[in-house]
């Protein structure tokens, strides 16, 4: 006999199995992706910065660029972004927008140049400290359909429950909740009507396909405190190194609903809440070389970020039956509810390293053109935990993700005190095999600035576009292909960034 509510003392390995629809391997990618960021000047030229020195963005970017500073500098950036998502599910479209104010960059550079009379190769250097937002997770999307779906989340519960004995199923995450709320039930007799001891196969008296809807709200940021130093040798070779301390906060709130027609079950609802926070550390090394006065060549190495993360997860299922008499257990079913206990875990995440290079060409004193390219292998991300079996997720990382080549182009024109900027960025598809959907990302930007003796003002407008897809749950067909519902996402993020800086 089942209880009408459930408090699980432990959600063991199966919680990651039941949670695979938004599992740890997806978090590994989410926390590994970091598009270019920095001051309004850098964002105005597409995020190009590997070979361009003398900007506060070098602190968290290529630290060799700090060697270009001949005076100290402090700056503050303020920004606003609007994340728009258009969703398509079963031919039906919905639109969502999420706005967010932020202070994406706060930087200080302390320069210590050598006197022009100094004859040694070392011409001084600069130390920089900055607080910079690396990633923004604030978004909302979902779907609502007045078309019957192709399957039900009950199909997922039935597949996940296969082979689990009835006396153990309560310990198996979302599927245990489905059992507690009578969405799935054990087959207790064989074909001849004989009772089965410890049944481990299940069925459901709910037939047909439902109307489906879901809403997903995500919040949080990843930020980095950077400490870097760059040195100048003969105004030709600039080298630098830095350490970054990252802080990460992410939360996800999901509610998935199904509505049935002419069935014992009126509606069912799955609610999931996920909270992740933690810290990480990384290293950066940089080199900029000036073969001639009007050319800079840059190289940058960014180590993996080694995160230590804490997770809290809870879920609940509500099933509203139409006063259905369930003969097998001699019970009339109305509103059934089951909730998990709060599942706590800690795990380590190692993100991929990044290798980058770039070149800047100066057009006299009238401006410059700059280009960057970098390489990231997302399949190199790794998870490690004592609280759950990370093996399936690490295998999913190796199988699903691949290496990408990203590039950025940008330029600046100088007219008296004023600066005019434009840029473009392209970020490769992190998935190794996604023939049905192009998940590359493009970025267009423009900006203006004005320079005074000890003060400067910059503004940039950036638009990033990329596509994605979201699966509410997994159902495998006879060929082991996932035929669960798919929502296609068209993302457009528009950001405005303002930077105020002082030289002294």
N, C-alpha and C positions, 0 to 999 in steps of 0.2 A: 504494500500500500504506500502511495506517495504522499508527501506533505504538500500543502498548497503553496508554501514558500520555502526557499532554500537559502541557506547561508553556507557557503563553501569555506572550509577552513584553509584549503589549499587548492589553487588551480595549478596543476603541475604541467608537464610537458604539453598536454593537449591544449592548454590555453593558447600557446603559440601556434598550434595547428589550427584551432578554431579562429584564431586571430590572423591567419595568413592572408586574409583578404586585405589587410592593411598591416602587414607584419614587419618584423625587424629588418628584413632585407630592403623594404621600401624606405624605412627610416634611415638606413645606411646611405641610400642614394640621396635622400632629402637633405641630410646633414653633411654630405660631401660636396654638394653643388654650391659654388660661390661665384656668381658673376662678378665682373669688375665693379669696384666701389672706390670711393674716394671723395676728393673735394669737387666743387662745382666745375672747376677748370678741367680736371681730369675727366669727369663724366661728360662734359661738353664735347670732348674729342673722342668719345666712344669708349672711355676707360683705358685708352692706350697709355702705358706708363713704364714698360720694361726698360726703355732706353732714354727716357726723358727725365732728367734730373731737376733738382731745385724746386720740388713741390712737396707739400706736407704729406701727400699720399704715398711718397716713398717710404715713409716709416713702416707702413703695413704692406707695401708693395715690394719694390726693389730698393733695399736699403742703401745700395751703392749711390743712389741719387742724392743722398744727404751730403755727400762730399762736395756737391756743387754750391751749397749754401755759403755765402760770404757774410751774412748777417743773420741774427736770430729772428724767429718768426712765431707768431701764435695765430690760430684761426679757429673759427667756429662755423659749422655748417648746420643749417636747418632745412628740413624737407617735408614734403607732403606727397603721398602716393595714393593712387586709386587703382585697385586691382579689380578689373572687370573679367568675368567668366561667363561665356555663353555655353550652355549645355545642350546636348542633343541626345534624346533617349526615345527609342521607338518612333523616330520621325517627329518628335515634339520638342520644341525649343523653349528654354528659359534663360533669363539674364540675371546676373548678380553683380553687385559692386560693393567693395569694401575700401573705405578710406582710412588713412593712417598718417598722423603727424609724427615726426621724429627729429632727433638731432644726430644725423648719421656720422658726423665726424667732429672731433675736438682734438686739436693737435698743438704741440709745442716743439719747436726746434731751437736748440742752443748751439750756435755756431762758434767755432774757435779756429778761425783761419790764421795761418802764419803770415808774418810780415812779408811784404814784397821783396824785402832785402834778404830774406832767408834763402840760403843757397842749397839746402838739402832737398832731396826729391820729395819729401813729405811736406805738403802744403797746408796741412791742417785737416780738420774734419768737423763733423757736427753730430750731436746726439739728439735723438727725437723720441718723444713719447706721444702716443695717440690712443684715443678711444674711437673705434670705428664699427659701425654696423655692417656685418658681413652678409646677413640674409634676413629677409622678412617673410614670415609665415602667415601673416594675417589675411585670411581669405574666407569666402563662403561660396558654396555651390550645392546643387542638388537637382532633383527632377521630380516631376509629377506627371502621371500618365493616366489618360482615360481610355487607353488601349490595354487589353489583357496581355500580361507578360507571357513569355515562352515557357517559364517554369516558376517554381516557388522556392523560397529559402528553406522550406520544409524538405525539398529534395537534397539540399546541402546537408541538413541535419541527418537525414536517413543515410546518406553515403558516409558521413563522418562517424556515425554510430555503428556501422557494420563491423562485427567481430568483437564488440565490447559487451561483456556480460552485464546483465541488468544490475547485479549487485555492485558494479564498479562505475556505471555510467554517470552517476551523480558527480564524480570527480573530473569530468571531462568537459570543462569550460562551457561554451555556448550550447553544445549538444546536450550537456547535462541539464541546462535550463530548459531546452526544448522538451526533454523527457519529463521534467518536473511540471511543465504546463500542459502536458498531454498532446503536444503537437506531434510527437512520435511515441509509439508504444511497442513493447516487445511482442514478438510472435511467440505465443506460449504453448501452442500445440503444433504437432507435425501434420503432414497431409492425411494421416489416418485418424486424426483427432486425439492422439496420445499427448499427454503433457510433456513439455520440454524442461529438463532441469537446467538452470542457469541459461536462459535464452540469451542469444547474442545477435539476433537479427531483429529488425524493426520494420513497422509499416505505419501508415497514418490513415485515419478514417476521413481526413480532409482531402478531397479530390478536386481536380480542375486547377486552372491557373488564375491568379489574382490580378487586381489592379495594384500597382506598386508606386511608392514615392519614397524619397529619402532627402534628408538635409544634412550637410556636413559643414561644420564651422571649425576653422583652424585659427589658432592665435600663437604669437610668440616671435622671437628674434634670436639670431646668433650674433654676438658682438665680440670684438677682440680688443684687448689692451696690448699695445705693442711697444717694445723698447728696442731701439735700433741705433746703430752707429755707422756712419759712412766716412771714408777717408779719401783724400785727394793726393795723388802722386803726380807731380809735374803737370798738372792740369790736363793729363792725358789718360791716366788710368784711375778709375774710381772703384773702390771695393767697399762692401758693407756686409753687415750681419745683423740679425735681429731675432728676438724671441717674442712669441705671441701667446697670450693667455686668453683663451676663449671662454665665454659663458654662453650657455644655451638654455632656452626655455621654449617648450612647445606643448600645446594642448590641442586636443581634438575632441569634438562633441558630435556624435552621430545619432541619428534617429531614422530607422528604416521601418516602413509600414507596408502591410499588405491588407487588401480588402477583398473578401470573397463574396460571390453571389450564389445563392441557393445551396449553401454548404452549412454543416454544423458550426463552422467557425465563421464569425462575422469579420473580425479583424485580428491581426497580430502586430506587435510592435517590438522591435529590438533597439535598445538604447545602449550605447557604448561611450564611455568617457576615458580618455587617456591623457596622462600628464607626464612629461619628461623634462628633466632639468639636469644640468651637470656642468662640468668644466673640462677644458682641454688645454693642451700645450703644443706648440709647433715652433719650428726654426726656419729661418730664411737666410739665404746667402745670395749676394748679388755682385755683378761686375758690369761696369760701363767703360767702354774704350772709345777714345776719340782719335781715329787714325788721321783725320784732318779736321780743321776747325769747324767745318759746317756739317760734320757727320758724327753721330753717336751710334755705337753698337752696344746693345745690352744683353745680358744673360741673367736669368733668375732661377733659383732653386727654392722651392717651398716644400718642406718636409711634410709627411702625413701629420694630421692633427690627432693626437692621442686623447680621446675623450674618456672620462668616467661619468656614466650616466645613471640616474635614478629614475625609476618608472613606477607610476601608480595606474592601475587599470581596474575598472569596474564595469559591469554590464547587467542588464536586466531585460527580461522578456515578459510582456503582457499579452495574454490570449483571451479574447472575448468570445465565448461560445454562446450559441443560441439555446441555452438550457437543454443541452444535448445529453441524453441518457447513454452513458458508456457502460454497456452491459458487462464487459470483461471485468470491470472493477466495481460494478454496482454503484455508480455514482452519477449524479446529474451535474454537468459542467456548466458553470457560468463564467465569471471573470476569474482567470487564473494568473497568478503572478509569481515570478521567481527572480531572485537577485543573487549575484555573486557577492562574496566578501571582497574587500579591497585587496587586490593582488599587488604586492610590492616586490620589486626586483631591482637589481643593479647589474649593469653590464658595461663592458669596455668596447669602444668602437675606434678602429683605426681607419681614418679616411685615406684616400690615395694621395701620393705625392704629386707635385706639379712641376714641370719643366717649362720654362718660357724663354723666349728670345725676341729681340726687336731692333728696329733701326729708326733713327730720326734724322731728317735732312732739313737743315736750316736754309731759308731763302734770304740770305743776308740778314738784315734786321727787320725784315717785313713779315716774318712768321716762320712756320715750319710745317712739315708733313711727317707723320709718325705711324709706324705699323708694329703690331705685336702678333706673335703666334705662341700658343702654349699647348702642351700635351698632357692629358690626364687619362689614366686607366682606371675606370670605376670598378672593374672586376677585381681590383686589388684591395678593396675595402674588406675589413674583417671584423667580426663580432666575437666576443668572448664573455661567458657568464658562468657562474656557479648555480644560478637560480633556474635556468632553463637550458634545454639542449639547443645550442646555436648551430649545430651541424646542418640541418635542413636549410636554414637561412643563409649560411655561408655558401652552401651549394647553389642556392638560388642566385646569389650574387655572382658566382663564377659563371653560371649558365645564362643569366639574363643581361648582364652588363658588359660593356666593352670599352675600348679606348676611344678618345675623341681628340680631334684637332680643332682648336678654337682660334679665331683670329679677329683682330680689331684694327681699324684704320681711322685716323683722325688728323685734323689740321687746325692751325690757328693763323689768323691774319691780324697784323698789327697796323693800326692807323692812329698815330699820335698816342693818346693815352688809352685808346679803346682796343679791345680784343674781340674778335669774332671767330666762333668755333663751330665745327661740325664733326660728326663721327659716325661710324658704323661698326657693329660687332656681330659676329656669327659664332654660335656655340653648337658643337656637334651633338648628334643624338647619342645619349649615354647607353641606349639599349643596343645589344649586339645583333638582335634579330627582331625588328618590328616592321615587317613588310606592309602591314595594314595601316600604319600611321607614321607620318614623319614627325618626330619629336625633337627636331632641331629648334634652336631659339635664335631670333634676330633682334638686334637693338639699333635704333636710330636715335641720334642725339644732336642737339645744337645748343649754343650758349653764347653769352656776351660777358664782357668784363671791362672794368676800368681800373687804371693804376694811378696812384698818387705817390708822393714821396715815401710816406710811411704807412699807407693804408691801401687796401685793394678790395674791390667788390666783384663777385662773380655770380652768375646765374646760369643754370643749365636745365634743359627740358629733355627728358629721356623717355622713350617708349620702347618697351620690350614685348615681343609677341612669341608665343609658343603654343603648341597643341599637346594634349594629353588625353588619357582615358582612365576611367575609374570603374572598378568592378565591385559591386555590392557584396557578392558572395561567389563561391566557386561551385559549379556542378560539372562533372565530367561525363562525356558521352562514351559510347562503346570504343572509340578510338583514343580515349584519354585526352580529349580536347575540352578545354573549358568553355562551356556554353552558357555560363551564368550571365546575368544582365550586364551590359556595357553602356556606360555613359561617356560620350565624347565631349572633351572640354577644349574650348578656344580661349586662351588666356591673353589678356592685354593689360600691361601694367604701365601706367603713365605717372612719371615722377617729376617733380620740380625741386631743385636743390639751390639754395642760396648760401654763399660762403662770404664771411667777413674776416679779413686778415690784417695783421699789423706786422710791420718790420721794425726792428729796433737794434 
